Amino acid sequence: MPPQPLRITVDPESATAPYEQLRSQIAEQARGGLLPAGYKLPTVRGLAAELGLATNTVAKAYRALEADEVVETRGRNGTYVAAAGDAAARQAAGAALEYARHAARLGLSRADALAAAETAVRAAYPED
């Protein structure tokens, strides 16, 4: 079955910036498999026109996705969903290690460091 077309909805009334809405929806669709590795995303100009956004807004979202290793830009050939090597898991593990080292330098106990991390996770996922 061919991949479904990219489905993006930008809510102009949302407190979340349009580029972040775009970035998070593409990342979610890529990580969820709706947009498989190798799927070619629309051009910046094309997607901007389709969504009624400024080209800089779409370009900013694409740059953030590339920094997160969700997509890769192949020069003039376009932007593609990156191969799944689970960049998100690698980045999360790196951030967790950095946090643990920082907490240790601060002299926090293991229990206090874990409690602080748990509090942060609960704050980031309020719906759970």
C-alpha positions as CSV (number, residue, x, y, z in Angstrom):
1,M,0.0,0.0,0.0
2,P,1.5,3.4,-1.0
3,P,2.1,5.9,1.8
4,Q,-0.7,8.3,2.6
5,P,-0.2,11.9,1.6
6,L,1.1,14.2,4.3
7,R,-1.7,15.4,6.5
8,I,-1.0,18.7,8.3
9,T,-3.5,21.0,10.0
10,V,-2.2,24.3,11.3
11,D,-4.4,26.1,13.8
12,P,-3.8,29.8,13.6
13,E,-5.6,30.3,17.0
14,S,-3.3,27.9,18.8
15,A,-0.8,29.2,21.3
16,T,1.7,26.8,19.7
17,A,3.7,28.5,16.9
18,P,2.8,27.4,13.3
19,Y,6.3,26.0,12.7
20,E,6.1,23.9,15.8
21,Q,2.7,22.6,14.9
22,L,4.1,21.6,11.5
23,R,7.3,20.1,13.0
24,S,5.5,18.1,15.6
25,Q,2.9,16.7,13.1
26,I,5.5,15.6,10.6
27,A,7.7,14.1,13.3
28,E,4.7,12.2,14.7
29,Q,3.7,10.9,11.3
30,A,7.3,9.8,10.5
31,R,7.8,8.1,13.8
32,G,4.4,6.5,13.7
33,G,5.1,5.0,10.3
34,L,2.5,7.0,8.4
35,L,5.4,8.6,6.5
36,P,7.9,5.8,5.9
37,A,11.6,6.2,5.5
38,G,12.4,7.6,2.1
39,Y,9.0,9.5,1.7
40,K,9.6,12.7,-0.1
41,L,8.2,15.7,1.6
42,P,6.7,18.6,-0.4
43,T,9.0,21.5,-1.2
44,V,9.2,24.3,1.3
45,R,7.4,26.6,-1.1
46,G,4.8,24.0,-2.1
47,L,3.9,23.2,1.5
48,A,3.9,26.8,2.5
49,A,1.5,27.6,-0.3
50,E,-0.7,24.6,0.5
51,L,-1.0,25.5,4.2
52,G,-1.1,29.3,3.7
53,L,2.2,29.8,5.7
54,A,5.3,31.8,5.0
55,T,8.1,29.9,3.4
56,N,10.4,30.8,6.3
57,T,7.9,29.1,8.7
58,V,8.1,25.8,6.7
59,A,11.8,26.1,6.3
60,K,12.2,26.6,10.0
61,A,10.2,23.4,10.7
62,Y,12.2,21.4,8.1
63,R,15.5,22.6,9.7
64,A,14.3,21.6,13.1
65,L,13.2,18.2,11.8
66,E,16.6,17.8,10.1
67,A,18.4,18.7,13.4
68,D,16.2,16.0,15.1
69,E,17.2,13.5,12.4
70,V,13.6,12.9,11.4
71,V,14.2,14.1,7.9
72,E,17.3,14.5,5.6
73,T,17.7,17.1,2.9
74,R,19.4,15.9,-0.3
75,G,20.3,19.2,-1.8
76,R,18.2,20.1,-4.8
77,N,16.7,16.6,-4.8
78,G,14.4,17.5,-1.9
79,T,13.7,16.5,1.7
80,Y,13.0,13.0,2.7
81,V,11.9,11.1,5.9
82,A,15.2,9.8,7.3
83,A,15.9,6.1,7.6
84,A,14.7,4.7,10.9
85,G,17.7,4.2,13.1
86,D,15.4,5.6,15.8
87,A,17.1,9.0,16.1
88,A,14.6,10.0,18.8
89,A,15.6,7.1,21.1
90,R,19.3,7.9,20.6
91,Q,18.8,11.6,21.3
92,A,16.6,10.8,24.4
93,A,19.3,8.5,25.7
94,G,22.0,11.1,25.2
95,A,19.9,13.8,26.9
96,A,19.2,11.4,29.8
97,L,22.9,10.6,30.2
98,E,23.7,14.3,30.1
99,Y,21.1,15.0,32.8
100,A,22.4,12.1,35.0
101,R,25.9,13.4,34.8
102,H,24.8,16.9,35.6
103,A,22.7,15.7,38.6
104,A,25.7,13.8,39.9
105,R,28.0,16.9,39.6
106,L,25.4,18.8,41.6
107,G,25.7,16.2,44.3
108,L,22.1,14.9,44.1
109,S,21.5,11.4,45.3
110,R,20.3,8.8,42.8
111,A,16.8,8.9,44.3
112,D,16.7,12.7,44.1
113,A,17.9,12.7,40.5
114,L,15.3,10.1,39.5
115,A,12.5,12.0,41.4
116,A,13.5,15.2,39.6
117,A,13.4,13.4,36.2
118,E,10.1,11.8,37.0
119,T,8.6,15.3,37.9
120,A,9.9,16.7,34.6
121,V,8.4,13.8,32.6
122,R,5.1,14.2,34.3
123,A,5.1,17.9,33.5
124,A,6.0,17.2,29.8
125,Y,3.2,14.6,29.5
126,P,0.3,16.1,31.5
127,E,-2.3,13.9,29.7
128,D,-0.9,10.6,31.1
